[in-house]
Amino acid sequence: MDIFILILYISHLTFSDAATSNNIALPGCSSKCGNLTVAFPFGIVSDSRSCSLNPYFDITCNTSFNPPKAFLPSNLFSLSGSNNVNPLEVVSISDEHVRIKNTIASKCYNQTGGVIQDNRSGLVVRDSCFMLSQLNNFITVGCDEFTLISNVTDYAVGCVTLCSKVEDIPVGLCSGIGCCKMNFPTNTTTYVVNVSTLNFHEDVWEYDKCGYSFVGEQSAFLFQGESDLKDPNFVSRIVETVPVVLDWVIGSRSCNDYKSSSDYHCQENSVCVDIKNEDGGYRCSCKNGYEGNPYLSPGCHDIDECSDPKTNPCDGACTNLPGSYKCSCPRGYKQDRRNTGIYYCQKNSVCLDLGGENGGLRCSCKNGYEGNPYLSPGCHDINECADPNKSRCNGMCTNLPGSFMCSCLHGYDRHGRDCVANDTKSRVLKSSLGAVFGFFSILVGMGWLYFCHSRRKIIKLREKFFLKNGGMLLKQQIDSNEGGSVNQSTQIFTSEELEIATKNFSNDRILGRGGYGTVYKGILRDGTIVAIKKSLVIDESQIEQFINEVVILTQINHRNVVKLLGCCLQSEVPILVYECVSNGTLFHHIHTNGGAAWLSLDRRLRIAVECAGALAYLHSAASKPVIHRDVKSANILLDENLVSKISDFGASRLIPLDQTQVSTLVQGR
């Protein structure tokens, strides 16, 4: 018999060891890439078979490095430098998180305030199983910095750092003096970080020549004060020591939605955990008392708490149980919560741990019991029904172990501890009101969910249009010209701003129509009156040239040229925003009622001189020459002082200095 038990024990050990060692990756798949352990549902890409749950969890192991390096799928990337796209290098993988190498945005200056280095940073993990973890912070280091993190459409968070003198910079604190840190919205999958300056470091250059900004794990970064500002290796040190933390999930629905489908991957002795975020999803976790990989068959295996004398939780004998263990004391002892070997509390009593430095315990009878909790047989039941003061029951009292039950006679209802005559009409009215309010609450809840769902669809559609219409390219143009006129003049309006400005593009706001679109009168939130041109169509193949021309045209600043203030790229076709010139076109004044009385020869000559000067400016003085190509009286506007302004650059073209002939691109009238 003893031999049989020994064989079973050895077989159990062999099976457990095998399960433990092999329960990391799928059969035939490697689980190591350099120093990184890759456990399923992640898998190292293999030519022979699929080693991950799905392509979102693919890990590429690049063996050209020594040691090899692991990377996330190629459609996920970071931005660095002047728009370099980098693969995401994996630092570690855990049950909930993936940590990746960081990228740092920085800007450095010379002693006169000139920019000598300008690097941006960003991250794109959208359309995947990842999102930015709330373990991260948006961190800025420097003494003259204004930094901004945004995901193009949904949010923008800023951080400002200042220093009056180097002695005031605190160590270990990011409060705005030398260092600033902030949280950012949940469910973030994309961000871009830009570093700007308030005074070009002229007052702090002696001890702070650069500004830095990055997203990183909060617990991994400790601000070192002046030494961080002067450290020439600050960027490389942060890249190596402060990772970006990504949360990962499986799917986009709840555990209950997946349990009856093939997309449910939690194995035996594991639990499914719903992820509370906007996009849903779940993860699997071993039950208490079990360990292993909950995604691979046969699932999690029992932890033998009794096997290691160093971690054995029992003072007496320890017996391992599935998912738990049992401690038993020698004869003559009873188990104590504090494992002292002596236990005083008797039946129907509870042990109260006094805590504190000296510890100790006290016994007390359970609720509904009385007596001496230290003497056998312990506390006895209180018969509340025998004493009206204890039960305070004006109906029928029934004693129960440790409690009592009070019931009312027929025709009476329970109100607290009292029985009162029931009122059928009142009960029906209350039930009806409850049903009405319940139904109303459901309608409100459904309406709110529909509103949220619709708004989310609109936001995603606007983001799609923004990217399609060259939004990222325009932001890059603005950022690359930071400090120049384009950064201060070009405005990117949202669809919501322009809908409010035009009363949702109301017909009574139409100023004119053309073959390529409609012009509306708009009133911005600050009271500025503008002309908003909503185009009918745009050639998607020439978006890049369109954006380049918008950037240049916004820099044109001449009193006789209608100013292009900015654009909106969140609609299906781009919308242009111009200054509003309110006195109509020269064509209208010439051809209405035989010509306006004020339109004398002198005034006509003045208008011609103004237009000629504006065209000369466009051809020769602008940073890039602009050929209008459609100058006519219908495209010359007059303001309230009858000053002429050339408008409608729909057929215009920017002319590189080394070219003399070009073809038309931007169009609209």
ChimeraX attribute file (.defattr): number of C-alpha atoms within 10 A of each C-alpha:
attribute: neighborCount
match mode: 1-to-1
recipient: residues
	/A:1	6
	/A:2	7
	/A:3	8
	/A:4	8
	/A:5	10
	/A:6	11
	/A:7	12
	/A:8	12
	/A:9	12
	/A:10	11
	/A:11	12
	/A:12	12
	/A:13	12
	/A:14	12
	/A:15	11
	/A:16	15
	/A:17	12
	/A:18	11
	/A:19	18
	/A:20	15
	/A:21	10
	/A:22	15
	/A:23	22
	/A:24	23
	/A:25	24
	/A:26	21
	/A:27	11
	/A:28	11
	/A:29	19
	/A:30	17
	/A:31	20
	/A:32	16
	/A:33	19
	/A:34	15
	/A:35	12
	/A:36	17
	/A:37	19
	/A:38	23
	/A:39	23
	/A:40	22
	/A:41	22
	/A:42	23
	/A:43	28
	/A:44	26
	/A:45	19
	/A:46	16
	/A:47	7
	/A:48	8
	/A:49	11
	/A:50	16
	/A:51	26
	/A:52	22
	/A:53	17
	/A:54	13
	/A:55	16
	/A:56	20
	/A:57	22
	/A:58	24
	/A:59	24
	/A:60	19
	/A:61	22
	/A:62	14
	/A:63	12
	/A:64	8
	/A:65	10
	/A:66	8
	/A:67	12
	/A:68	14
	/A:69	19
	/A:70	28
	/A:71	21
	/A:72	23
	/A:73	19
	/A:74	12
	/A:75	13
	/A:76	20
	/A:77	21
	/A:78	22
	/A:79	23
	/A:80	21
	/A:81	16
	/A:82	15
	/A:83	13
	/A:84	13
	/A:85	16
	/A:86	14
	/A:87	17
	/A:88	24
	/A:89	20
	/A:90	20
	/A:91	19
	/A:92	17
	/A:93	18
	/A:94	12
	/A:95	15
	/A:96	14
	/A:97	19
	/A:98	21
	/A:99	21
	/A:100	23
	/A:101	21
	/A:102	27
	/A:103	30
	/A:104	24
	/A:105	25
	/A:106	26
	/A:107	22
	/A:108	21
	/A:109	20
	/A:110	15
	/A:111	14
	/A:112	11
	/A:113	16
	/A:114	12
	/A:115	15
	/A:116	10
	/A:117	13
	/A:118	18
	/A:119	20
	/A:120	24
	/A:121	26
	/A:122	26
	/A:123	25
	/A:124	22
	/A:125	21
	/A:126	15
	/A:127	11
	/A:128	18
	/A:129	20
	/A:130	23
	/A:131	22
	/A:132	27
	/A:133	24
	/A:134	17
	/A:135	16
	/A:136	23
	/A:137	22
	/A:138	22
	/A:139	22
	/A:140	30
	/A:141	29
	/A:142	32
	/A:143	32
	/A:144	27
	/A:145	29
	/A:146	20
	/A:147	26
	/A:148	19
	/A:149	23
	/A:150	18
	/A:151	18
	/A:152	16
	/A:153	16
	/A:154	12
	/A:155	12
	/A:156	15
	/A:157	15
	/A:158	18
	/A:159	20
	/A:160	23
	/A:161	23
	/A:162	20
	/A:163	19
	/A:164	13
	/A:165	12
	/A:166	17
	/A:167	9
	/A:168	12
	/A:169	21
	/A:170	17
	/A:171	15
	/A:172	12
	/A:173	16
	/A:174	21
	/A:175	15
	/A:176	20
	/A:177	22
	/A:178	31
	/A:179	31
	/A:180	24
	/A:181	23
	/A:182	16
	/A:183	14
	/A:184	20
	/A:185	12
	/A:186	12
	/A:187	16
	/A:188	20
	/A:189	18
	/A:190	19
	/A:191	21
	/A:192	21
	/A:193	28
	/A:194	23
	/A:195	26
	/A:196	21
	/A:197	21
	/A:198	13
	/A:199	12
	/A:200	22
	/A:201	26
	/A:202	17
	/A:203	17
	/A:204	20
	/A:205	18
	/A:206	11
	/A:207	16
	/A:208	25
	/A:209	22
	/A:210	28
	/A:211	27
	/A:212	27
	/A:213	31
	/A:214	30
	/A:215	30
	/A:216	28
	/A:217	21
	/A:218	20
	/A:219	10
	/A:220	13
	/A:221	15
	/A:222	13
	/A:223	18
	/A:224	17
	/A:225	22
	/A:226	18
	/A:227	13
	/A:228	19
	/A:229	22
	/A:230	15
	/A:231	12
	/A:232	12
	/A:233	9
	/A:234	14
	/A:235	18
	/A:236	12
	/A:237	11
	/A:238	18
	/A:239	17
	/A:240	13
	/A:241	13
	/A:242	23
	/A:243	24
	/A:244	26
	/A:245	28
	/A:246	23
	/A:247	18
	/A:248	24
	/A:249	21
	/A:250	25
	/A:251	17
	/A:252	17
	/A:253	15
	/A:254	19
	/A:255	24
	/A:256	12
	/A:257	12
	/A:258	16
	/A:259	13
	/A:260	9
	/A:261	9
	/A:262	7
	/A:263	13
	/A:264	19
	/A:265	22
	/A:266	24
	/A:267	19
	/A:268	16
	/A:269	21
	/A:270	21
	/A:271	16
	/A:272	20
	/A:273	14
	/A:274	18
	/A:275	18
	/A:276	10
	/A:277	10
	/A:278	9
	/A:279	13
	/A:280	15
	/A:281	21
	/A:282	22
	/A:283	22
	/A:284	22
	/A:285	22
	/A:286	22
	/A:287	17
	/A:288	13
	/A:289	17
	/A:290	20
	/A:291	18
	/A:292	22
	/A:293	27
	/A:294	29
	/A:295	25
	/A:296	20
	/A:297	14
	/A:298	14
	/A:299	21
	/A:300	25
	/A:301	23
	/A:302	19
	/A:303	19
	/A:304	17
	/A:305	20
	/A:306	20
	/A:307	12
	/A:308	9
	/A:309	10
	/A:310	7
	/A:311	9
	/A:312	16
	/A:313	16
	/A:314	17
	/A:315	14
	/A:316	16
	/A:317	13
	/A:318	18
	/A:319	15
	/A:320	15
	/A:321	14
	/A:322	12
	/A:323	16
	/A:324	15
	/A:325	17
	/A:326	14
	/A:327	16
	/A:328	14
	/A:329	17
	/A:330	11
	/A:331	6
	/A:332	7
	/A:333	13
	/A:334	14
	/A:335	17
	/A:336	15
	/A:337	12
	/A:338	12
	/A:339	15
	/A:340	11
	/A:341	15
	/A:342	14
	/A:343	16
	/A:344	15
	/A:345	23
	/A:346	19
	/A:347	16
	/A:348	20
	/A:349	21
	/A:350	15
	/A:351	18
	/A:352	13
	/A:353	13
	/A:354	11
	/A:355	9
	/A:356	7
	/A:357	6
	/A:358	6
	/A:359	9
	/A:360	11
	/A:361	15
	/A:362	13
	/A:363	16
	/A:364	20
	/A:365	22
	/A:366	17
	/A:367	13
	/A:368	17
	/A:369	20
	/A:370	17
	/A:371	16
	/A:372	18
	/A:373	24
	/A:374	18
	/A:375	12
	/A:376	11
	/A:377	12
	/A:378	18
	/A:379	22
	/A:380	19
	/A:381	18
	/A:382	20
	/A:383	18
	/A:384	21
	/A:385	20
	/A:386	12
	/A:387	11
	/A:388	11
	/A:389	9
	/A:390	11
	/A:391	19
	/A:392	14
	/A:393	22
	/A:394	15
	/A:395	17
	/A:396	12
	/A:397	18
	/A:398	16
	/A:399	16
	/A:400	14
	/A:401	11
	/A:402	16
	/A:403	16
	/A:404	16
	/A:405	14
	/A:406	18
	/A:407	17
	/A:408	19
	/A:409	13
	/A:410	8
	/A:411	11
	/A:412	15
	/A:413	15
	/A:414	15
	/A:415	9
	/A:416	7
	/A:417	14
	/A:418	15
	/A:419	19
	/A:420	15
	/A:421	12
	/A:422	13
	/A:423	11
	/A:424	10
	/A:425	9
	/A:426	10
	/A:427	11
	/A:428	11
	/A:429	11
	/A:430	12
	/A:431	12
	/A:432	12
	/A:433	12
	/A:434	12
	/A:435	12
	/A:436	12
	/A:437	12
	/A:438	12
	/A:439	12
	/A:440	12
	/A:441	12
	/A:442	12
	/A:443	12
	/A:444	12
	/A:445	12
	/A:446	12
	/A:447	12
	/A:448	12
	/A:449	12
	/A:450	12
	/A:451	12
	/A:452	12
	/A:453	12
	/A:454	12
	/A:455	12
	/A:456	12
	/A:457	12
	/A:458	13
	/A:459	15
	/A:460	15
	/A:461	14
	/A:462	20
	/A:463	20
	/A:464	17
	/A:465	19
	/A:466	23
	/A:467	16
	/A:468	18
	/A:469	26
	/A:470	21
	/A:471	24
	/A:472	14
	/A:473	15
	/A:474	22
	/A:475	16
	/A:476	14
	/A:477	16
	/A:478	20
	/A:479	18
	/A:480	15
	/A:481	14
	/A:482	13
	/A:483	13
	/A:484	12
	/A:485	15
	/A:486	20
	/A:487	18
	/A:488	13
	/A:489	17
	/A:490	21
	/A:491	17
	/A:492	17
	/A:493	17
	/A:494	17
	/A:495	17
	/A:496	11
	/A:497	16
	/A:498	22
	/A:499	14
	/A:500	14
	/A:501	23
	/A:502	21
	/A:503	16
	/A:504	13
	/A:505	19
	/A:506	12
	/A:507	10
	/A:508	10
	/A:509	17
	/A:510	17
	/A:511	16
	/A:512	12
	/A:513	13
	/A:514	12
	/A:515	10
	/A:516	15
	/A:517	16
	/A:518	19
	/A:519	22
	/A:520	25
	/A:521	24
	/A:522	28
	/A:523	19
	/A:524	14
	/A:525	11
	/A:526	6
	/A:527	9
	/A:528	11
	/A:529	17
	/A:530	21
	/A:531	23
	/A:532	30
	/A:533	27
	/A:534	21
	/A:535	20
	/A:536	15
	/A:537	13
	/A:538	18
	/A:539	12
	/A:540	12
	/A:541	8
	/A:542	13
	/A:543	18
	/A:544	14
	/A:545	15
	/A:546	21
	/A:547	21
	/A:548	15
	/A:549	18
	/A:550	19
	/A:551	24
	/A:552	19
	/A:553	24
	/A:554	21
	/A:555	21
	/A:556	23
	/A:557	15
	/A:558	15
	/A:559	14
	/A:560	23
	/A:561	23
	/A:562	21
	/A:563	21
	/A:564	28
	/A:565	22
	/A:566	20
	/A:567	24
	/A:568	24
	/A:569	24
	/A:570	27
	/A:571	18
	/A:572	17
	/A:573	19
	/A:574	22
	/A:575	23
	/A:576	20
	/A:577	24
	/A:578	22
	/A:579	18
	/A:580	20
	/A:581	20
	/A:582	16
	/A:583	16
	/A:584	17
	/A:585	21
	/A:586	23
	/A:587	15
	/A:588	16
	/A:589	19
	/A:590	15
	/A:591	10
	/A:592	9
	/A:593	9
	/A:594	8
	/A:595	14
	/A:596	13
	/A:597	9
	/A:598	11
	/A:599	15
	/A:600	11
	/A:601	9
	/A:602	10
	/A:603	13
	/A:604	13
	/A:605	12
	/A:606	14
	/A:607	21
	/A:608	13
	/A:609	13
	/A:610	19
	/A:611	20
	/A:612	14
	/A:613	16
	/A:614	19
	/A:615	20
	/A:616	15
	/A:617	19
	/A:618	22
	/A:619	17
	/A:620	13
	/A:621	13
	/A:622	16
	/A:623	16
	/A:624	18
	/A:625	19
	/A:626	24
	/A:627	20
	/A:628	19
	/A:629	12
	/A:630	15
	/A:631	17
	/A:632	12
	/A:633	14
	/A:634	17
	/A:635	17
	/A:636	23
	/A:637	25
	/A:638	19
	/A:639	15
	/A:640	10
	/A:641	7
	/A:642	16
	/A:643	18
	/A:644	26
	/A:645	23
	/A:646	26
	/A:647	23
	/A:648	21
	/A:649	21
	/A:650	16
	/A:651	17
	/A:652	21
	/A:653	21
	/A:654	24
	/A:655	16
	/A:656	13
	/A:657	10
	/A:658	6
	/A:659	7
	/A:660	7
	/A:661	7
	/A:662	11
	/A:663	9
	/A:664	13
	/A:665	18
	/A:666	19
	/A:667	19
	/A:668	20
	/A:669	19
